Amino acid sequence: MPIRIRHEVRRKYRWPELQLNIWIMIVMSCSATCLGIFSWFMTVQSQMHLGTPWLFPYMVTTSALGVAFILLVLVLAERSFPLTRHHNHRQFHSLYGIVGDVNANCQIYVENNKSWGNNINTLAWLTQSTICNCWKTAFALELVNTIFYLWMIVMSWQVNRDVYD
């Protein structure tokens, strides 16, 4: 019986450099910002001696995984895959839950209840306003991240089909 020698050809995946770099920058920025915002929310809840809603550690975890994923992509890209032919290198008692509709609380207690002057009430209002603005920012960034992950699925499919060759 003859011995068969099998030669395996390594396939090279050609990624569109500009699209991939834009994707990496957007996803890394959104993930890192959401990681910071939700970590801060957990710190605020703890300092106020309130329970932490399940959403906060969940978002910290998913944001941290997003950052780790991007770092892994960068390491793998550097070590293994040619990217292109050139290879360049209010005081809320709960911020979320049944009683804590964040947008409604922000509208009622913060946006429609402004405080002015050099006093503790204005300082508290400014802090509440910051929390509301961070909440809106994190929501928007998570939406952007979701869209960009869907874009990566499409782009990966195209790379697998050699669309960018």
Backbone as JSON Lines, residues from 0, in Angstrom:
{"i":0,"aa":"M","n":[0.84,-1.16,0.0],"ca":[0.0,0.0,0.0],"c":[0.9,1.25,0.0]}
{"i":1,"aa":"P","n":[0.67,2.12,-0.93],"ca":[1.52,3.3,-1.02],"c":[1.2,4.32,0.08]}
{"i":2,"aa":"I","n":[2.19,5.02,0.49],"ca":[2.04,6.06,1.5],"c":[1.63,7.36,0.81]}
{"i":3,"aa":"R","n":[0.57,7.94,1.34],"ca":[0.12,9.2,0.77],"c":[0.64,10.36,1.6]}
{"i":4,"aa":"I","n":[1.19,11.29,0.94],"ca":[1.65,12.5,1.61],"c":[0.65,13.6,1.3]}
{"i":5,"aa":"R","n":[0.16,14.18,2.34],"ca":[-0.85,15.22,2.17],"c":[-0.22,16.58,2.46]}
{"i":6,"aa":"H","n":[-0.33,17.44,1.52],"ca":[0.16,18.81,1.69],"c":[-1.01,19.72,2.0]}
{"i":7,"aa":"E","n":[-0.92,20.36,3.11],"ca":[-1.99,21.25,3.5],"c":[-1.6,22.68,3.11]}
{"i":8,"aa":"V","n":[-2.48,23.29,2.37],"ca":[-2.23,24.66,1.95],"c":[-2.89,25.59,2.96]}
{"i":9,"aa":"R","n":[-2.08,26.47,3.53],"ca":[-2.64,27.45,4.47],"c":[-3.36,28.54,3.71]}
{"i":10,"aa":"R","n":[-4.59,28.75,4.1],"ca":[-5.37,29.79,3.45],"c":[-5.08,31.13,4.09]}
{"i":11,"aa":"K","n":[-4.91,32.12,3.29],"ca":[-4.69,33.47,3.79],"c":[-5.97,34.26,3.66]}
{"i":12,"aa":"Y","n":[-6.36,34.87,4.76],"ca":[-7.58,35.67,4.78],"c":[-7.2,37.13,4.57]}
{"i":13,"aa":"R","n":[-7.81,37.73,3.61],"ca":[-7.53,39.13,3.29],"c":[-8.63,40.02,3.85]}
{"i":14,"aa":"W","n":[-8.32,40.79,4.88],"ca":[-9.27,41.68,5.52],"c":[-9.14,43.08,4.93]}
{"i":15,"aa":"P","n":[-10.26,43.77,4.75],"ca":[-10.17,45.16,4.28],"c":[-9.62,46.03,5.41]}
{"i":16,"aa":"E","n":[-8.45,46.56,5.2],"ca":[-7.72,47.25,6.27],"c":[-8.48,48.43,6.86]}
{"i":17,"aa":"L","n":[-9.01,49.31,6.04],"ca":[-9.7,50.49,6.55],"c":[-10.95,50.11,7.35]}
{"i":18,"aa":"Q","n":[-11.77,49.2,6.81],"ca":[-12.99,48.78,7.51],"c":[-12.66,48.11,8.83]}
{"i":19,"aa":"L","n":[-11.65,47.26,8.85],"ca":[-11.28,46.56,10.07],"c":[-10.73,47.53,11.12]}
{"i":20,"aa":"N","n":[-9.92,48.48,10.7],"ca":[-9.39,49.46,11.65],"c":[-10.48,50.35,12.22]}
{"i":21,"aa":"I","n":[-11.43,50.78,11.39],"ca":[-12.57,51.57,11.89],"c":[-13.38,50.73,12.87]}
{"i":22,"aa":"W","n":[-13.63,49.47,12.53],"ca":[-14.39,48.57,13.4],"c":[-13.69,48.42,14.75]}
{"i":23,"aa":"I","n":[-12.41,48.19,14.74],"ca":[-11.64,48.0,15.97],"c":[-11.69,49.26,16.84]}
{"i":24,"aa":"M","n":[-11.5,50.44,16.23],"ca":[-11.52,51.69,17.0],"c":[-12.89,51.95,17.62]}
{"i":25,"aa":"I","n":[-13.97,51.74,16.87],"ca":[-15.32,52.01,17.38],"c":[-15.69,51.02,18.49]}
{"i":26,"aa":"V","n":[-15.47,49.74,18.26],"ca":[-15.84,48.73,19.25],"c":[-15.0,48.87,20.52]}
{"i":27,"aa":"M","n":[-13.72,49.15,20.37],"ca":[-12.86,49.34,21.55],"c":[-13.29,50.58,22.33]}
{"i":28,"aa":"S","n":[-13.6,51.69,21.64],"ca":[-14.04,52.92,22.32],"c":[-15.36,52.7,23.05]}
{"i":29,"aa":"C","n":[-16.32,52.07,22.38],"ca":[-17.64,51.83,23.0],"c":[-17.51,50.89,24.19]}
{"i":30,"aa":"S","n":[-16.78,49.81,24.03],"ca":[-16.63,48.84,25.12],"c":[-15.91,49.45,26.32]}
{"i":31,"aa":"A","n":[-14.83,50.17,26.09],"ca":[-14.07,50.77,27.18],"c":[-14.89,51.84,27.9]}
{"i":32,"aa":"T","n":[-15.64,52.65,27.14],"ca":[-16.46,53.69,27.77],"c":[-17.58,53.08,28.6]}
{"i":33,"aa":"C","n":[-18.25,52.06,28.07],"ca":[-19.32,51.38,28.82],"c":[-18.75,50.67,30.06]}
{"i":34,"aa":"L","n":[-17.57,50.12,29.94],"ca":[-16.9,49.49,31.09],"c":[-16.71,50.52,32.2]}
{"i":35,"aa":"G","n":[-16.23,51.7,31.86],"ca":[-16.03,52.76,32.84],"c":[-17.32,53.28,33.44]}
{"i":36,"aa":"I","n":[-18.33,53.48,32.6],"ca":[-19.62,54.01,33.08],"c":[-20.29,53.04,34.05]}
{"i":37,"aa":"F","n":[-20.38,51.77,33.67],"ca":[-21.07,50.82,34.53],"c":[-20.25,50.46,35.77]}
{"i":38,"aa":"S","n":[-18.94,50.54,35.7],"ca":[-18.12,50.38,36.91],"c":[-18.38,51.53,37.87]}
{"i":39,"aa":"W","n":[-18.5,52.74,37.32],"ca":[-18.8,53.9,38.16],"c":[-20.19,53.78,38.77]}
{"i":40,"aa":"F","n":[-21.19,53.3,37.98],"ca":[-22.53,53.08,38.52],"c":[-22.49,52.11,39.71]}
{"i":41,"aa":"M","n":[-21.7,51.05,39.6],"ca":[-21.59,50.09,40.7],"c":[-20.95,50.75,41.93]}
{"i":42,"aa":"T","n":[-19.98,51.62,41.72],"ca":[-19.35,52.35,42.82],"c":[-20.35,53.28,43.49]}
{"i":43,"aa":"V","n":[-21.16,53.98,42.7],"ca":[-22.19,54.88,43.25],"c":[-23.19,54.1,44.08]}
{"i":44,"aa":"Q","n":[-23.66,52.97,43.55],"ca":[-24.62,52.14,44.29],"c":[-24.02,51.67,45.61]}
{"i":45,"aa":"S","n":[-22.77,51.27,45.58],"ca":[-22.09,50.79,46.78],"c":[-21.91,51.92,47.8]}
{"i":46,"aa":"Q","n":[-21.5,53.08,47.35],"ca":[-21.3,54.22,48.25],"c":[-22.61,54.67,48.88]}
{"i":47,"aa":"M","n":[-23.72,54.51,48.15],"ca":[-25.03,54.89,48.68],"c":[-25.65,53.76,49.51]}
{"i":48,"aa":"H","n":[-24.91,52.66,49.7],"ca":[-25.37,51.48,50.42],"c":[-26.66,50.91,49.83]}
{"i":49,"aa":"L","n":[-26.68,50.84,48.52],"ca":[-27.82,50.27,47.79],"c":[-27.38,49.0,47.1]}
{"i":50,"aa":"G","n":[-28.33,48.15,46.86],"ca":[-28.01,46.94,46.12],"c":[-27.63,47.27,44.68]}
{"i":51,"aa":"T","n":[-26.86,46.41,44.11],"ca":[-26.45,46.61,42.73],"c":[-27.37,45.83,41.81]}
{"i":52,"aa":"P","n":[-28.05,46.51,40.9],"ca":[-28.92,45.79,39.95],"c":[-28.09,44.83,39.09]}
{"i":53,"aa":"W","n":[-28.7,43.74,38.7],"ca":[-28.0,42.71,37.93],"c":[-27.4,43.26,36.65]}
{"i":54,"aa":"L","n":[-28.01,44.29,36.09],"ca":[-27.55,44.82,34.82],"c":[-26.13,45.37,34.89]}
{"i":55,"aa":"F","n":[-25.76,45.97,36.03],"ca":[-24.46,46.62,36.11],"c":[-23.3,45.63,36.0]}
{"i":56,"aa":"P","n":[-23.27,44.57,36.83],"ca":[-22.15,43.62,36.65],"c":[-22.2,42.92,35.29]}
{"i":57,"aa":"Y","n":[-23.41,42.71,34.79],"ca":[-23.53,42.11,33.46],"c":[-22.87,42.99,32.4]}
{"i":58,"aa":"M","n":[-23.17,44.29,32.46],"ca":[-22.59,45.2,31.47],"c":[-21.08,45.37,31.67]}
{"i":59,"aa":"V","n":[-20.62,45.35,32.91],"ca":[-19.18,45.41,33.16],"c":[-18.51,44.19,32.55]}
{"i":60,"aa":"T","n":[-19.12,43.03,32.75],"ca":[-18.55,41.8,32.21],"c":[-18.54,41.8,30.69]}
{"i":61,"aa":"T","n":[-19.67,42.15,30.08],"ca":[-19.7,42.14,28.61],"c":[-18.78,43.19,28.02]}
{"i":62,"aa":"S","n":[-18.68,44.34,28.66],"ca":[-17.76,45.38,28.17],"c":[-16.31,44.92,28.3]}
{"i":63,"aa":"A","n":[-15.99,44.31,29.43],"ca":[-14.62,43.8,29.62],"c":[-14.32,42.71,28.6]}
{"i":64,"aa":"L","n":[-15.29,41.86,28.32],"ca":[-15.08,40.85,27.29],"c":[-14.89,41.48,25.92]}
{"i":65,"aa":"G","n":[-15.62,42.57,25.67],"ca":[-15.43,43.28,24.4],"c":[-14.03,43.83,24.27]}
{"i":66,"aa":"V","n":[-13.52,44.44,25.33],"ca":[-12.15,44.96,25.32],"c":[-11.15,43.82,25.13]}
{"i":67,"aa":"A","n":[-11.35,42.73,25.89],"ca":[-10.45,41.59,25.76],"c":[-10.51,41.0,24.36]}
{"i":68,"aa":"F","n":[-11.69,40.94,23.77],"ca":[-11.83,40.41,22.42],"c":[-11.04,41.24,21.41]}
{"i":69,"aa":"I","n":[-11.15,42.56,21.53],"ca":[-10.42,43.43,20.61],"c":[-8.92,43.26,20.79]}
{"i":70,"aa":"L","n":[-8.48,43.18,22.05],"ca":[-7.05,42.97,22.28],"c":[-6.59,41.64,21.7]}
{"i":71,"aa":"L","n":[-7.41,40.6,21.83],"ca":[-7.08,39.31,21.24],"c":[-7.02,39.39,19.72]}
{"i":72,"aa":"V","n":[-7.96,40.1,19.13],"ca":[-7.94,40.28,17.67],"c":[-6.66,40.97,17.25]}
{"i":73,"aa":"L","n":[-6.25,41.98,17.99],"ca":[-5.02,42.69,17.65],"c":[-3.79,41.8,17.78]}
{"i":74,"aa":"V","n":[-3.74,40.99,18.84],"ca":[-2.6,40.08,19.01],"c":[-2.58,39.04,17.9]}
{"i":75,"aa":"L","n":[-3.72,38.45,17.61],"ca":[-3.77,37.45,16.54],"c":[-3.44,38.06,15.18]}
{"i":76,"aa":"A","n":[-3.92,39.25,14.96],"ca":[-3.63,39.9,13.69],"c":[-2.13,40.15,13.54]}
{"i":77,"aa":"E","n":[-1.52,40.52,14.62],"ca":[-0.08,40.8,14.58],"c":[0.73,39.52,14.38]}
{"i":78,"aa":"R","n":[0.31,38.44,15.01],"ca":[1.1,37.22,14.99],"c":[0.76,36.25,13.86]}
{"i":79,"aa":"S","n":[-0.49,36.25,13.44],"ca":[-0.9,35.15,12.58],"c":[-1.44,35.53,11.22]}
{"i":80,"aa":"F","n":[-2.29,36.51,11.18],"ca":[-3.04,36.74,9.96],"c":[-2.57,37.99,9.25]}
{"i":81,"aa":"P","n":[-2.33,37.86,7.98],"ca":[-2.04,39.08,7.23],"c":[-3.33,39.87,7.05]}
{"i":82,"aa":"L","n":[-3.33,41.11,7.49],"ca":[-4.54,41.92,7.38],"c":[-4.78,42.35,5.95]}
{"i":83,"aa":"T","n":[-3.74,42.68,5.28],"ca":[-3.84,43.09,3.9],"c":[-2.63,42.54,3.17]}
{"i":84,"aa":"R","n":[-2.54,42.86,1.93],"ca":[-1.38,42.42,1.16],"c":[-0.1,43.05,1.67]}
{"i":85,"aa":"H","n":[-0.2,44.21,2.34],"ca":[0.98,44.93,2.8],"c":[1.35,44.6,4.24]}
{"i":86,"aa":"H","n":[0.45,44.05,5.01],"ca":[0.64,43.67,6.42],"c":[1.13,44.85,7.27]}
{"i":87,"aa":"N","n":[0.36,45.96,7.32],"ca":[0.64,47.11,8.19],"c":[-0.01,46.92,9.56]}
{"i":88,"aa":"H","n":[1.09,47.44,9.83],"ca":[0.58,47.21,11.15],"c":[-0.3,48.41,11.81]}
{"i":89,"aa":"R","n":[-31.14,63.24,41.28],"ca":[-31.58,62.4,41.73],"c":[-30.93,61.31,42.34]}
{"i":90,"aa":"Q","n":[-30.74,60.97,42.81],"ca":[-30.45,59.96,43.76],"c":[-31.33,58.79,43.41]}
{"i":91,"aa":"F","n":[-31.14,58.07,42.88],"ca":[-31.95,56.95,42.48],"c":[-31.76,55.85,43.51]}
{"i":92,"aa":"H","n":[-32.9,55.3,43.94],"ca":[-32.78,54.16,44.84],"c":[-32.41,52.92,44.06]}
{"i":93,"aa":"S","n":[-32.74,52.91,42.84],"ca":[-32.28,51.85,41.95],"c":[-32.21,52.45,40.56]}
{"i":94,"aa":"L","n":[-31.12,52.24,39.89],"ca":[-31.0,52.82,38.56],"c":[-31.65,51.95,37.49]}
{"i":95,"aa":"Y","n":[-32.04,50.76,37.85],"ca":[-32.67,49.9,36.87],"c":[-33.53,48.88,37.6]}
{"i":96,"aa":"G","n":[-34.66,48.55,37.07],"ca":[-35.53,47.55,37.67],"c":[-36.98,47.96,37.55]}
{"i":97,"aa":"I","n":[-37.84,47.33,38.35],"ca":[-39.27,47.57,38.27],"c":[-39.59,49.01,38.63]}
{"i":98,"aa":"V","n":[-38.98,49.54,39.7],"ca":[-39.27,50.9,40.14],"c":[-38.34,51.89,39.45]}
{"i":99,"aa":"G","n":[-37.28,51.44,38.9],"ca":[-36.26,52.35,38.42],"c":[-36.2,52.51,36.93]}
{"i":100,"aa":"D","n":[-37.26,53.02,36.32],"ca":[-37.19,53.34,34.9],"c":[-36.31,54.57,34.76]}
{"i":101,"aa":"V","n":[-35.1,54.36,34.33],"ca":[-34.09,55.42,34.34],"c":[-34.52,56.64,33.54]}
{"i":102,"aa":"N","n":[-35.0,56.44,32.34],"ca":[-35.4,57.59,31.53],"c":[-36.53,58.39,32.17]}
{"i":103,"aa":"A","n":[-37.53,57.7,32.74],"ca":[-38.65,58.4,33.4],"c":[-38.15,59.14,34.63]}
{"i":104,"aa":"N","n":[-37.29,58.5,35.44],"ca":[-36.73,59.17,36.62],"c":[-35.89,60.38,36.24]}
{"i":105,"aa":"C","n":[-35.12,60.25,35.2],"ca":[-34.31,61.38,34.74],"c":[-35.19,62.53,34.29]}
{"i":106,"aa":"Q","n":[-36.24,62.22,33.58],"ca":[-37.17,63.25,33.09],"c":[-37.85,63.95,34.26]}
{"i":107,"aa":"I","n":[-38.36,63.17,35.23],"ca":[-39.14,63.73,36.36],"c":[-38.24,64.47,37.36]}
{"i":108,"aa":"Y","n":[-37.18,63.79,37.82],"ca":[-36.4,64.32,38.94],"c":[-35.2,65.17,38.54]}
{"i":109,"aa":"V","n":[-34.79,65.08,37.31],"ca":[-33.58,65.8,36.92],"c":[-33.87,66.84,35.86]}
{"i":110,"aa":"E","n":[-34.3,66.42,34.7],"ca":[-34.48,67.36,33.6],"c":[-35.58,68.38,33.86]}
{"i":111,"aa":"N","n":[-36.67,67.99,34.54],"ca":[-37.77,68.91,34.82],"c":[-37.68,69.52,36.22]}
{"i":112,"aa":"N","n":[-36.54,69.4,36.88],"ca":[-36.4,69.85,38.26],"c":[-35.01,70.45,38.47]}
{"i":113,"aa":"K","n":[-34.62,71.38,37.62],"ca":[-33.28,71.96,37.7],"c":[-33.08,72.76,38.97]}
{"i":114,"aa":"S","n":[-31.86,72.76,39.45],"ca":[-31.49,73.5,40.65],"c":[-30.38,74.48,40.29]}
{"i":115,"aa":"W","n":[-30.45,75.67,40.88],"ca":[-29.47,76.71,40.58],"c":[-28.86,77.25,41.88]}
{"i":116,"aa":"G","n":[-27.7,77.8,41.79],"ca":[-27.05,78.45,42.93],"c":[-25.9,77.65,43.49]}
{"i":117,"aa":"N","n":[-25.19,78.28,44.4],"ca":[-24.03,77.67,45.02],"c":[-24.45,76.98,46.31]}
{"i":118,"aa":"N","n":[-25.05,75.78,46.17],"ca":[-25.54,75.04,47.34],"c":[-25.49,73.54,47.07]}
{"i":119,"aa":"I","n":[-25.79,72.79,48.11],"ca":[-25.71,71.32,48.04],"c":[-26.75,70.75,47.09]}
{"i":120,"aa":"N","n":[-27.92,71.43,46.97],"ca":[-28.96,70.94,46.07],"c":[-28.51,71.01,44.62]}
{"i":121,"aa":"T","n":[-27.81,72.06,44.26],"ca":[-27.3,72.17,42.9],"c":[-26.23,71.13,42.64]}
{"i":122,"aa":"L","n":[-25.37,70.91,43.62],"ca":[-24.35,69.87,43.47],"c":[-24.99,68.49,43.29]}
{"i":123,"aa":"A","n":[-26.03,68.2,44.09],"ca":[-26.74,66.92,43.95],"c":[-27.4,66.84,42.58]}
{"i":124,"aa":"W","n":[-27.99,67.94,42.12],"ca":[-28.63,67.93,40.8],"c":[-27.61,67.67,39.7]}
{"i":125,"aa":"L","n":[-26.45,68.31,39.82],"ca":[-25.41,68.09,38.81],"c":[-24.95,66.63,38.78]}
{"i":126,"aa":"T","n":[-24.84,66.01,39.93],"ca":[-24.47,64.6,40.0],"c":[-25.53,63.72,39.36]}
{"i":127,"aa":"Q","n":[-26.8,64.03,39.67],"ca":[-27.89,63.27,39.06],"c":[-27.92,63.46,37.55]}
{"i":128,"aa":"S","n":[-27.67,64.65,37.12],"ca":[-27.63,64.93,35.68],"c":[-26.52,64.13,35.01]}
{"i":129,"aa":"T","n":[-25.38,64.05,35.68],"ca":[-24.27,63.25,35.15],"c":[-24.66,61.79,35.03]}
{"i":130,"aa":"I","n":[-25.32,61.26,36.05],"ca":[-25.76,59.86,36.0],"c":[-26.71,59.65,34.83]}
{"i":131,"aa":"C","n":[-27.66,60.56,34.65],"ca":[-28.61,60.44,33.53],"c":[-27.89,60.5,32.19]}
{"i":132,"aa":"N","n":[-26.97,61.42,32.06],"ca":[-26.24,61.53,30.79],"c":[-25.35,60.32,30.53]}
{"i":133,"aa":"C","n":[-24.75,59.79,31.58],"ca":[-23.95,58.57,31.4],"c":[-24.82,57.4,30.99]}
{"i":134,"aa":"W","n":[-26.02,57.32,31.6],"ca":[-26.93,56.24,31.24],"c":[-27.29,56.29,29.75]}
{"i":135,"aa":"K","n":[-27.63,57.5,29.3],"ca":[-27.98,57.66,27.88],"c":[-26.8,57.35,26.98]}
{"i":136,"aa":"T","n":[-25.63,57.78,27.38],"ca":[-24.43,57.52,26.59],"c":[-24.15,56.03,26.51]}
{"i":137,"aa":"A","n":[-24.22,55.35,27.64],"ca":[-23.95,53.91,27.64],"c":[-24.97,53.17,26.79]}
{"i":138,"aa":"F","n":[-26.23,53.56,26.86],"ca":[-27.25,52.92,26.04],"c":[-26.94,53.09,24.56]}
{"i":139,"aa":"A","n":[-26.59,54.31,24.18],"ca":[-26.28,54.57,22.77],"c":[-25.04,53.81,22.33]}
{"i":140,"aa":"L","n":[-24.01,53.76,23.16],"ca":[-22.79,53.05,22.78],"c":[-23.0,51.55,22.68]}
{"i":141,"aa":"E","n":[-23.84,51.0,23.56],"ca":[-24.12,49.56,23.45],"c":[-24.89,49.26,22.18]}
{"i":142,"aa":"L","n":[-25.75,50.17,21.77],"ca":[-26.46,50.01,20.5],"c":[-25.48,50.06,19.33]}
{"i":143,"aa":"V","n":[-24.58,51.0,19.37],"ca":[-23.55,51.1,18.33],"c":[-22.71,49.83,18.31]}
{"i":144,"aa":"N","n":[-22.31,49.34,19.48],"ca":[-21.52,48.11,19.54],"c":[-22.25,46.94,18.91]}
{"i":145,"aa":"T","n":[-23.55,46.81,19.21],"ca":[-24.34,45.72,18.63],"c":[-24.35,45.8,17.11]}
{"i":146,"aa":"I","n":[-24.54,46.99,16.59],"ca":[-24.53,47.16,15.14],"c":[-23.17,46.81,14.56]}
{"i":147,"aa":"F","n":[-22.12,47.22,15.22],"ca":[-20.78,46.93,14.71],"c":[-20.43,45.46,14.79]}
{"i":148,"aa":"Y","n":[-20.94,44.74,15.82],"ca":[-20.72,43.3,15.85],"c":[-21.46,42.61,14.7]}
{"i":149,"aa":"L","n":[-22.65,43.1,14.36],"ca":[-23.36,42.55,13.19],"c":[-22.58,42.85,11.92]}
{"i":150,"aa":"W","n":[-22.0,44.03,11.84],"ca":[-21.17,44.37,10.68],"c":[-19.98,43.42,10.58]}
{"i":151,"aa":"M","n":[-19.39,43.07,11.72],"ca":[-18.25,42.14,11.7],"c":[-18.67,40.77,11.2]}
{"i":152,"aa":"I","n":[-19.87,40.34,11.53],"ca":[-20.35,39.05,11.04],"c":[-20.42,39.08,9.51]}
{"i":153,"aa":"V","n":[-20.98,40.15,8.98],"ca":[-21.07,40.29,7.52],"c":[-19.68,40.37,6.89]}
{"i":154,"aa":"M","n":[-18.82,41.17,7.49],"ca":[-17.47,41.32,6.95],"c":[-16.69,40.0,7.01]}
{"i":155,"aa":"S","n":[-16.85,39.24,8.08],"ca":[-16.19,37.94,8.19],"c":[-16.67,36.98,7.11]}
{"i":156,"aa":"W","n":[-17.97,37.01,6.86],"ca":[-18.52,36.16,5.81],"c":[-17.92,36.54,4.46]}
{"i":157,"aa":"Q","n":[-17.8,37.84,4.22],"ca":[-17.22,38.3,2.96],"c":[-15.74,37.92,2.84]}
{"i":158,"aa":"V","n":[-15.01,38.03,3.93],"ca":[-13.6,37.65,3.91],"c":[-13.47,36.15,3.64]}
{"i":159,"aa":"N","n":[-14.32,35.36,4.24],"ca":[-14.28,33.92,4.01],"c":[-14.57,33.56,2.56]}
{"i":160,"aa":"R","n":[-15.39,34.37,1.9],"ca":[-15.71,34.13,0.48],"c":[-14.72,34.83,-0.46]}
{"i":161,"aa":"D","n":[-13.7,35.43,0.07],"ca":[-12.67,36.15,-0.7],"c":[-13.24,37.29,-1.51]}
{"i":162,"aa":"V","n":[-14.2,38.02,-0.95],"ca":[-14.79,39.15,-1.63],"c":[-13.78,40.29,-1.78]}
{"i":163,"aa":"Y","n":[-12.87,40.4,-0.83],"ca":[-11.94,41.52,-0.81],"c":[-10.64,41.24,-1.57]}
{"i":164,"aa":"D","n":[-10.57,40.19,-2.29],"ca":[-9.35,39.88,-3.04],"c":[-9.21,40.71,-4.28]}
